[in-house]
């Protein structure tokens, strides 16, 4: 390592003068994941349910006509 920073390497970390330092848990919460696509999971679930229902209806129609495909 360079000697350019030797004088400050072992100094204590500076403390804020006007307020207490924020606890680590609170600092970490600022960077936690968030739901950027609010409602996306619900929309996907609704679409999946509609597709299932349609597949069931079409499956019934194919069975009635004797056109069951594997």
VMD Tcl script that builds the backbone (N, CA, C; Angstrom):
set m [mol new atoms 210]
animate dup $m
set s [atomselect $m all]
$s set {name element resname resid chain x y z} {
  {N N UNK 1 A 0.847 -1.189 0.000}
  {CA C UNK 1 A 0.000 0.000 0.000}
  {C C UNK 1 A 0.884 1.242 0.000}
  {N N UNK 2 A 0.345 2.269 -0.535}
  {CA C UNK 2 A 1.088 3.516 -0.657}
  {C C UNK 2 A 1.239 4.196 0.701}
  {N N UNK 3 A 2.330 4.896 0.877}
  {CA C UNK 3 A 2.552 5.654 2.112}
  {C C UNK 3 A 1.772 6.959 2.120}
  {N N UNK 4 A 1.082 7.276 1.027}
  {CA C UNK 4 A 0.357 8.539 0.936}
  {C C UNK 4 A -0.764 8.621 1.967}
  {N N UNK 5 A -1.315 7.464 2.381}
  {CA C UNK 5 A -2.437 7.469 3.324}
  {C C UNK 5 A -2.062 6.891 4.681}
  {N N UNK 6 A -0.825 6.655 4.911}
  {CA C UNK 6 A -0.373 6.046 6.163}
  {C C UNK 6 A -0.793 6.864 7.384}
  {N N UNK 7 A -0.857 8.167 7.257}
  {CA C UNK 7 A -1.190 9.014 8.405}
  {C C UNK 7 A -2.665 8.947 8.792}
  {N N UNK 8 A -3.544 8.497 7.897}
  {CA C UNK 8 A -4.975 8.470 8.222}
  {C C UNK 8 A -5.551 7.057 8.301}
  {N N UNK 9 A -4.783 6.045 7.983}
  {CA C UNK 9 A -5.293 4.680 7.955}
  {C C UNK 9 A -5.873 4.214 9.289}
  {N N UNK 10 A -5.281 4.536 10.370}
  {CA C UNK 10 A -5.709 4.027 11.677}
  {C C UNK 10 A -6.479 5.043 12.515}
  {N N UNK 11 A -6.930 6.113 11.895}
  {CA C UNK 11 A -7.720 7.102 12.627}
  {C C UNK 11 A -9.126 6.572 12.866}
  {N N UNK 12 A -9.779 6.978 13.963}
  {CA C UNK 12 A -11.161 6.543 14.192}
  {C C UNK 12 A -12.110 7.201 13.185}
  {N N UNK 13 A -13.201 6.547 12.939}
  {CA C UNK 13 A -14.184 7.072 11.992}
  {C C UNK 13 A -14.805 8.344 12.580}
  {N N UNK 14 A -14.970 9.397 11.800}
  {CA C UNK 14 A -15.568 10.629 12.329}
  {C C UNK 14 A -17.045 10.427 12.680}
  {N N UNK 15 A -17.486 11.021 13.759}
  {CA C UNK 15 A -18.876 10.946 14.196}
  {C C UNK 15 A -19.590 12.248 13.833}
  {N N UNK 16 A -20.869 12.160 13.446}
  {CA C UNK 16 A -21.620 13.384 13.118}
  {C C UNK 16 A -21.730 14.291 14.350}
  {N N UNK 17 A -21.639 15.581 14.135}
  {CA C UNK 17 A -21.682 16.538 15.250}
  {C C UNK 17 A -23.116 16.875 15.658}
  {N N UNK 18 A -24.069 16.884 14.709}
  {CA C UNK 18 A -25.424 17.357 14.998}
  {C C UNK 18 A -26.443 16.263 15.309}
  {N N UNK 19 A -26.162 15.031 14.991}
  {CA C UNK 19 A -27.152 13.969 15.213}
  {C C UNK 19 A -26.447 12.641 15.450}
  {N N UNK 20 A -27.215 11.686 15.991}
  {CA C UNK 20 A -26.658 10.361 16.224}
  {C C UNK 20 A -26.519 9.617 14.906}
  {N N UNK 21 A -25.605 8.686 14.882}
  {CA C UNK 21 A -25.427 7.846 13.705}
  {C C UNK 21 A -26.624 6.892 13.593}
  {N N UNK 22 A -27.111 6.688 12.369}
  {CA C UNK 22 A -28.248 5.803 12.129}
  {C C UNK 22 A -27.832 4.352 12.372}
  {N N UNK 23 A -28.681 3.567 13.076}
  {CA C UNK 23 A -28.350 2.155 13.290}
  {C C UNK 23 A -28.244 1.399 11.961}
  {N N UNK 24 A -27.452 0.362 11.943}
  {CA C UNK 24 A -27.207 -0.414 10.725}
  {C C UNK 24 A -28.503 -0.998 10.161}
  {N N UNK 25 A -29.433 -1.442 11.034}
  {CA C UNK 25 A -30.694 -2.012 10.548}
  {C C UNK 25 A -31.486 -0.985 9.741}
  {N N UNK 26 A -31.515 0.245 10.211}
  {CA C UNK 26 A -32.252 1.296 9.512}
  {C C UNK 26 A -31.574 1.694 8.206}
  {N N UNK 27 A -30.253 1.710 8.209}
  {CA C UNK 27 A -29.538 2.025 6.972}
  {C C UNK 27 A -29.794 0.938 5.936}
  {N N UNK 28 A -29.770 -0.312 6.376}
  {CA C UNK 28 A -30.001 -1.423 5.448}
  {C C UNK 28 A -31.412 -1.375 4.882}
  {N N UNK 29 A -32.388 -0.936 5.664}
  {CA C UNK 29 A -33.782 -0.877 5.209}
  {C C UNK 29 A -33.944 0.093 4.039}
  {N N UNK 30 A -33.088 1.074 3.939}
  {CA C UNK 30 A -33.173 2.024 2.829}
  {C C UNK 30 A -32.914 1.351 1.487}
  {N N UNK 31 A -32.198 0.240 1.520}
  {CA C UNK 31 A -31.796 -0.419 0.277}
  {C C UNK 31 A -32.507 -1.752 0.053}
  {N N UNK 32 A -33.516 -2.053 0.865}
  {CA C UNK 32 A -34.251 -3.310 0.708}
  {C C UNK 32 A -35.071 -3.286 -0.580}
  {N N UNK 33 A -35.326 -4.457 -1.143}
  {CA C UNK 33 A -36.130 -4.515 -2.367}
  {C C UNK 33 A -37.536 -3.943 -2.136}
  {N N UNK 34 A -38.119 -3.440 -3.167}
  {CA C UNK 34 A -39.471 -2.913 -3.077}
  {C C UNK 34 A -40.255 -3.414 -4.274}
  {N N UNK 35 A -41.554 -3.312 -4.216}
  {CA C UNK 35 A -42.415 -3.789 -5.300}
  {C C UNK 35 A -42.510 -2.719 -6.376}
  {N N UNK 36 A -41.587 -2.751 -7.305}
  {CA C UNK 36 A -41.573 -1.751 -8.372}
  {C C UNK 36 A -42.784 -1.917 -9.278}
  {N N UNK 37 A -43.219 -3.149 -9.435}
  {CA C UNK 37 A -44.365 -3.432 -10.298}
  {C C UNK 37 A -45.555 -3.819 -9.421}
  {N N UNK 38 A -46.092 -2.869 -8.713}
  {CA C UNK 38 A -47.216 -3.125 -7.830}
  {C C UNK 38 A -48.392 -3.677 -8.629}
  {N N UNK 39 A -48.911 -4.816 -8.169}
  {CA C UNK 39 A -50.048 -5.429 -8.832}
  {C C UNK 39 A -49.664 -6.406 -9.928}
  {N N UNK 40 A -48.385 -6.520 -10.233}
  {CA C UNK 40 A -47.930 -7.389 -11.321}
  {C C UNK 40 A -48.269 -8.847 -11.027}
  {N N UNK 41 A -47.970 -9.301 -9.806}
  {CA C UNK 41 A -48.251 -10.696 -9.433}
  {C C UNK 41 A -49.743 -10.996 -9.540}
  {N N UNK 42 A -50.588 -10.068 -9.117}
  {CA C UNK 42 A -52.038 -10.267 -9.221}
  {C C UNK 42 A -52.476 -10.369 -10.680}
  {N N UNK 43 A -51.927 -9.519 -11.521}
  {CA C UNK 43 A -52.278 -9.536 -12.945}
  {C C UNK 43 A -51.855 -10.849 -13.597}
  {N N UNK 44 A -50.679 -11.333 -13.258}
  {CA C UNK 44 A -50.196 -12.603 -13.809}
  {C C UNK 44 A -51.077 -13.744 -13.323}
  {N N UNK 45 A -51.444 -13.720 -12.040}
  {CA C UNK 45 A -52.312 -14.761 -11.491}
  {C C UNK 45 A -53.678 -14.776 -12.157}
  {N N UNK 46 A -54.230 -13.592 -12.390}
  {CA C UNK 46 A -55.542 -13.491 -13.038}
  {C C UNK 46 A -55.473 -14.031 -14.469}
  {N N UNK 47 A -54.423 -13.658 -15.192}
  {CA C UNK 47 A -54.254 -14.140 -16.565}
  {C C UNK 47 A -54.090 -15.655 -16.579}
  {N N UNK 48 A -53.319 -16.199 -15.655}
  {CA C UNK 48 A -53.121 -17.649 -15.589}
  {C C UNK 48 A -54.442 -18.360 -15.327}
  {N N UNK 49 A -55.252 -17.810 -14.444}
  {CA C UNK 49 A -56.559 -18.404 -14.144}
  {C C UNK 49 A -57.455 -18.369 -15.379}
  {N N UNK 50 A -57.454 -17.253 -16.100}
  {CA C UNK 50 A -58.258 -17.151 -17.319}
  {C C UNK 50 A -57.809 -18.169 -18.370}
  {N N UNK 51 A -56.509 -18.356 -18.495}
  {CA C UNK 51 A -55.974 -19.326 -19.457}
  {C C UNK 51 A -56.389 -20.740 -19.050}
  {N N UNK 52 A -56.300 -21.053 -17.739}
  {CA C UNK 52 A -56.724 -22.370 -17.265}
  {C C UNK 52 A -58.199 -22.616 -17.563}
  {N N UNK 53 A -59.033 -21.623 -17.270}
  {CA C UNK 53 A -60.473 -21.772 -17.511}
  {C C UNK 53 A -60.751 -21.974 -18.999}
  {N N UNK 54 A -60.068 -21.209 -19.830}
  {CA C UNK 54 A -60.269 -21.339 -21.279}
  {C C UNK 54 A -59.816 -22.714 -21.768}
  {N N UNK 55 A -58.697 -23.187 -21.249}
  {CA C UNK 55 A -58.189 -24.506 -21.635}
  {C C UNK 55 A -59.173 -25.593 -21.224}
  {N N UNK 56 A -59.780 -25.445 -20.052}
  {CA C UNK 56 A -60.771 -26.424 -19.604}
  {C C UNK 56 A -61.988 -26.413 -20.527}
  {N N UNK 57 A -62.453 -25.213 -20.883}
  {CA C UNK 57 A -63.614 -25.111 -21.775}
  {C C UNK 57 A -63.300 -25.708 -23.140}
  {N N UNK 58 A -62.155 -25.366 -23.683}
  {CA C UNK 58 A -61.778 -25.896 -24.991}
  {C C UNK 58 A -61.554 -27.396 -24.921}
  {N N UNK 59 A -61.025 -27.870 -23.809}
  {CA C UNK 59 A -60.836 -29.303 -23.627}
  {C C UNK 59 A -62.167 -30.021 -23.646}
  {N N UNK 60 A -63.179 -29.421 -23.010}
  {CA C UNK 60 A -64.517 -30.008 -23.018}
  {C C UNK 60 A -65.087 -30.027 -24.435}
  {N N UNK 61 A -64.869 -28.955 -25.189}
  {CA C UNK 61 A -65.369 -28.895 -26.561}
  {C C UNK 61 A -64.713 -29.968 -27.427}
  {N N UNK 62 A -63.378 -30.131 -27.275}
  {CA C UNK 62 A -62.680 -31.142 -28.051}
  {C C UNK 62 A -63.173 -32.534 -27.685}
  {N N UNK 63 A -63.420 -32.774 -26.402}
  {CA C UNK 63 A -63.889 -34.091 -25.962}
  {C C UNK 63 A -65.265 -34.382 -26.566}
  {N N UNK 64 A -66.125 -33.363 -26.635}
  {CA C UNK 64 A -67.464 -33.542 -27.210}
  {C C UNK 64 A -67.384 -33.893 -28.677}
  {N N UNK 65 A -66.424 -33.306 -29.378}
  {CA C UNK 65 A -66.299 -33.541 -30.810}
  {C C UNK 65 A -65.410 -34.731 -31.134}
  {N N UNK 66 A -64.855 -35.382 -30.108}
  {CA C UNK 66 A -63.969 -36.510 -30.336}
  {C C UNK 66 A -62.614 -36.085 -30.862}
  {N N UNK 67 A -62.186 -34.855 -30.557}
  {CA C UNK 67 A -60.915 -34.333 -31.066}
  {C C UNK 67 A -59.911 -34.133 -29.930}
  {N N UNK 68 A -59.759 -35.114 -29.101}
  {CA C UNK 68 A -58.832 -34.970 -27.967}
  {C C UNK 68 A -57.413 -35.144 -28.492}
  {N N UNK 69 A -56.557 -34.151 -28.199}
  {CA C UNK 69 A -55.155 -34.177 -28.637}
  {C C UNK 69 A -54.256 -34.380 -27.438}
  {N N UNK 70 A -53.244 -35.183 -27.594}
  {CA C UNK 70 A -52.273 -35.393 -26.513}
  {C C UNK 70 A -51.099 -34.496 -26.696}
}
mol reanalyze $m
mol bondsrecalc $m
mol representation Tube
mol addrep $m
